[in-house]
Amino acid sequence: MFSRFVLKSWRPKTQTTSLNSIKGFSFSSSSINPKPKIRVGVWWDLDNKPPASFPPYDAAVKLRTAASSFGTVKLMMAYANRHAFSYVPLEVREQRKDRKLLNKLENKGLVKPPEPYFCGVCDRRFYTNEKLINHFKQIHETENQKRMRQIESSKGHRRVRLVAKYSMKIEKYKRAARNVLTPKEGYGLADELKRAGFWVKMVSDKPDAADKALKEHLVEVMDKREVECVVLVSDDSDFAGILWEAKERCLRTVVIGDSNEGALKRVADVAYSWKEVTMGKAKKEVEKVVGKWKDRDVLKKLEWTYDPALEKERGGSCGVWDYEFDYDDEIENGTEVEPVEIGDGVDWWKIDTEDGVGSSRTCR
C-alpha cells in the first residue's frame, strides 16, 4: 500500500498547453464568428432576355459564377410564359436541319462518321446516328418510363427506397438523353436551367404576367430581408421602379442586359452586358465594385442626421439652459437687470417683452 502511494505521489504531472500555443492554430473571435457574406439573389426575365446566342446551361452557369463573385448566391429565379419555353432559336433550327441531312447521307452510305456513335447508357457502338436513336428509344427510354411509373405508383418508405435505388440510373439516362433525343417542345430551356440550379416558374400567357410575378416575389424577398444584393437579368424599363425601391432599402443592385443606354442601367449600381458576363469581365471587376460598396457603407455610418425627438431628449432645445449668468443687480449706468424666466416647453422666440411685443433677436 505504501509503494502504491509513493508511485502515485511521484507520478509526473502532464503539462497543459493552450490552443493558441499550437503551431498553425489560431483561436480568435474572428475564426469562431466570421463576418457573414453578402447574400445574393438572381432574377431572370426570360421573356425579355432569353439566352438565344448561348446554350442555356452554359449561360446559366456563367450567370451563377458572375453572381457568386458578389457574395453567396441564395436565390436563382427564372420567369417566363409558355411561348418562351416553346420557342426555338434560329441557330438551333439550322443545327437540326443539318443533323437530319447528315442522317440521310449516313443511311445511304454516302458519308461515314470519323468515329462510331456510343450509347451513353450501355456503351454500345453504332455507325449511324439513326440506329443509335432507335436503340435508345426502344430500350433505354422504355426502361426509364417503367422506373418512373414504379416510383409514382409507390408511397411511403417504398417510394423512398425506389428513388434511392434508381437515382443513379435515372441520372445516367438523363445525361445520355440530352445528346441523343430531341426535345418534344422547344429546345429544353426549362430543363437546362433547372440543371444549372435555377428555379423556373411558368406564368400565364397574359401580357406582363412574368413581370408581375417577378416584382411580387422580389418585394416579398426584400420584406423578409433574405438578400442584400439583387441581380436582375433584363432590359425591360418597367423594372426601374422596383430597382429604386431596392436602393431605398439599402440593397446593392446589379443589372445584366444588352441595352447600353437603358433606364435600368442608369438606376442600378453596376451594369454588365451578356458578352461581359460570358467572357468573365464581370468577375474581374467585382473587387472594385465591392470596394466602392464598402466605402459607401462606411460613409453612411459617419453621416449625421437631425432627429428632433432625440435632440429634445438630450436637452438640445433653446428653451432649456444648463448654466446660469453671474451678474450684479446694479450696473454702472444705474439700471437694474431683471432675470428672465423661461418656462418649460416655451420656445425662446415666443417670449413676450413688457410691451407685449414678441422679441425678434436671434439666440446667440
C-alpha positions, 0 to 999 in steps of 0.5 A: 500500500505504501509503494502504491502511494509513493508511485502515485505521489511521484507520478509526473504531472502532464503539462497543459498547453493552450490552443493558441500555443499550437503551431498553425492554430489560431483561436480568435473571435474572428475564426469562431464568428466570421463576418457573414457574406453578402447574400445574393439573389438572381432574377431572370426575365426570360421573356425579355432576355432569353439566352438565344446566342448561348446554350442555356446551361452554359449561360446559366452557369456563367450567370451563377459564377458572375453572381457568386463573385458578389457574395453567396448566391441564395436565390436563382429565379427564372420567369417566363410564359409558355411561348418562351419555353416553346420557342426555338432559336434560329441557330438551333433550327439550322443545327437540326436541319443539318443533323437530319441531312447528315442522317440521310447521307449516313443511311445511304452510305454516302458519308461515314462518321470519323468515329462510331456513335456510343450509347451513353447508357450501355456503351454500345457502338453504332455507325449511324446516328439513326440506329443509335436513336432507335436503340435508345428509344426502344430500350433505354427510354422504355426502361426509364418510363417503367422506373418512373411509373414504379416510383409514382405508383409507390408511397411511403418508405417504398417510394423512398427506397425506389428513388434511392435505388434508381437515382443513379440510373435515372441520372445516367439516362438523363445525361445520355438523353440530352445528346441523343433525343430531341426535345418534344417542345422547344429546345429544353430551356426549362430543363437546362436551367433547372440543371444549372440550379435555377428555379423556373416558374411558368406564368400565364400567357397574359401580357406582363404576367412574368413581370408581375410575378417577378416584382411580387416575389422580389418585394416579398424577398426584400420584406423578409430581408433574405438578400442584400444584393439583387441581380436582375437579368433584363432590359425591360424599363418597367423594372426601374421602379422596383430597382429604386425601391431596392436602393431605398432599402439599402440593397446593392443592385446589379443589372445584366442586359444588352441595352447600353443606354437603358433606364435600368442601367442608369438606376442600378449600381453596376451594369454588365452586358451578356458578352461581359458576363460570358467572357468573365469581365464581370468577375474581374471587376467585382473587387472594385465594385465591392470596394466602392460598396464598402466605402459607401457603407462606411460613409453612411455610418459617419453621416449625421442626421437631425432627429428632433425627438432625440435632440429634445431628449438630450436637452438640445432645445433653446428653451432649456439652459444648463448654466446660469449668468453671474451678474450684479443687480446694479450696473454702472449706468444705474439700471437694474437687470431683471432675470428672465424666466423661461418656462418649460416647453416655451420656445425662446422666440415666443417670449413676450417683452413688457410691451407685449411685443414678441422679441425678434433677436436671434439666440446667440 
